[in-house]
């Protein structure tokens, strides 16, 4: 039973590692392929020039995605990693109107 569990665990871990490497991009120079790292999404965020103040008084710059959704970048207190905190459709629409951009709602 333990051997079967170990085999299943090994197969799952191999499958996960194979999936993780699926997003790499490559370049070819003189018939030599090399990895350029993971592909990033083609969405470019722009700094709107506006700021957001949270309940603790911290001030963050507001960024906008290609769809017009606005967010701030915060840092997790537990892991220390950055994450996007989206501000919602009302704020996003208001900022898009002020900047003359089109807001593309995800809801239809």
N, C-alpha and C positions, 0 to 999 in steps of 0.2 A: 504494500500500500504506500509506504514511504517512497519507494522507488518510482511508482507511478506519479505521485504528487511532484517529485523532483523533475521528472521528464516533462510534465505539463507546464510547470513553472519555467523551465528552460525554453520551451517552445514559445510561450507567451512573451518572454523577455526578448527573444530573437526577433519576433514579429514587431514588437514595439520599437526596437532599435532600427529595424529596416524601415519602418514608417517615419521615424524621426528624420532620417536622411533623405526623404523624398522631396524636400523643399529647397534643395541646393541648386545654385546656378553655376554654370561652368563657362570658361572662356577657352578658346583654342588659338594658340600662336605657334606657327610653324609646325603644325601637326602634333603639338603638345597640349594636352588638356590639363587645366588646373581649376581648382575650386575657387570661386570668389566669395564663398560664404553663403549663408541663407538668403533667399530672395526676400526682399521687403515688399510690402504692398505698394502699389503705384499711387497711393493717395498721399498727397502732400498737404501737410497742415500749415496754416498761416497764422501768424500772430496778429490778432485783431487790433491791438493797441488798447483794448479795454482790460480792466482788472476785475477780479472777483474777491470779495472779502467773506471768509467763512465765519462761523459763530464764535470762534476763538480769536478773531481779529487778524488772522493771517491773510495776507494779500497774495493772490496768484494771477499771473497773466492768462488771458483767455485766448485759446486757440480755436481755429475753425477747420473742419475737415472739408473735403470736396463736396459733400452733400449739404453743407451748411450747418451741420450739427456743431455746437460749441461745447468745449470742455476745458478743464484745467488739469494740469499734471500734478498729482500729489505723490507723496512718498509714504509707503506703508510703515507704520510704527513698529510692527512685529517683524516683518521680513526685510525692510529697508529697500524694497523694490518700488519702481515708479509704476503708476497706473493712471489711466484716464478717468476722470470723474465728469460725466456729461451733465450739462446744466439744464436740460429739458427743452422742449419745443418752443415754449413761450419766449424764453430768453434768446434762444437761437434765432427765432423769427425776427425779434426786435433788432438784434445785432446785424442780421442779414439785410434788413430794411435800411439801417443806418449806413451800411457799407455798400449798398447797391448790389448785393449778391442775391442769388436765388436760393431759397430754402427748399430742399427736397425732402418731404416728410416720408418716413418709413411706413407709416400707416396709410392705407388707401381708402 
